[in-house]
Amino acid sequence: MRPFRLVLICSLIAASTIVHVLPLLLVALIKGVLPWKRLRSALNPLLVGLAESWIGVNNWMWHCFTHARVRLHEDAILQLDGHYLVMANHQSWVDILVLQKVFNRRVPFMRFFLKRQLFWVPLLGLAWWALDFPFMGRYTPKQIARRPDLARRDIEATRRACEKFRDIPVSIMNFVEGTRFTPAKHDSQGAPYRYLLKPKSGGVAFVLDAMGDGLQAILDVTIVYPAGNPSLLDLLADRIPEIRVMVRQRAITREMLDGDYQGDRAFRVRFQQWMNEVWREKDADIARLLADGSSADG
């Protein structure tokens, strides 16, 4: 029965994607050719509605076809018309589905910073582009050392994206570690955390700088898989018994906004110290979540 089950689920996902993405691309095309900014802006809720409907169908399939339950610890006041920076640890592609399950239609539609290569994913790449997902180069330190202008490209891409988001409810998602956790990456970094890689503060600092007072809070999300880090296939095959999630709301202070992360070394050091402290708390939270599974169902 398992092969039949996988074929059925994958067929439903493909059908839902086509049903939602094709109209989304049509609306995006109309938006692209309209000469009036007000009319273009009026189409944004329709684009977001289609995306949230697609996520809603995915969440329904999660509920119907798997026994994976999300145990949610939440210390946050969520608003559908809010402006948030969402940051989380990163272990698996399942993380994205977990975030969508926890937050869909509870906070503004989440935009992720994506690798530029993902633009070429069939249908989805165009959908992400239509929904104003920022595409980044994600250059290596060696590439940036050879060509410093590459770092400025991603900074400018961040600024352009955030300019679009200032006037609309938005949740900007950032996986602060920059890559998925693996034991090999953890060992090669010599990370001072038990369950996390070293945080990369620059992306968070650039978003806060670009958005300024346009953001009302940070939603700090910790995701734990007690049975081990899963793959998407594990979720589809119903091999994830439980997922534990903690959401903390963190204030954005004036000290986090009044500084130049690139040009002011003292500010950069202070910001990195703050980020490292957040990550130490997150590491301790993961330990507690692994030890204590008691919570209300999400």
Secondary structure, DSSP 8 states (H G I E B T S, - for coil): -HHHHHHHHHHHHHHHHHHHHHHHHHHHHHHHH---HHHHHHTHHHHHHHHHHHHHHHHHHHHHH---EEEEEEE----TT-EEEEEE----THHHHHHHHHHTTTSS-EEE-EEGGGGGSTTHHHHHHHTT--EE----HHHHHH-THHHHHHHHHHHHHHHHHTTS-EEEEEETTSS---HHHHHHHT-SSSS-----HHHHHHHHHHHGGG--EEEEEEEE-TT----HHHHHTT---EEEEEEEEE---HHHHSS-TTT-HHHHHHHHHHHHHHHHHHHHHHHHHHH-----B-
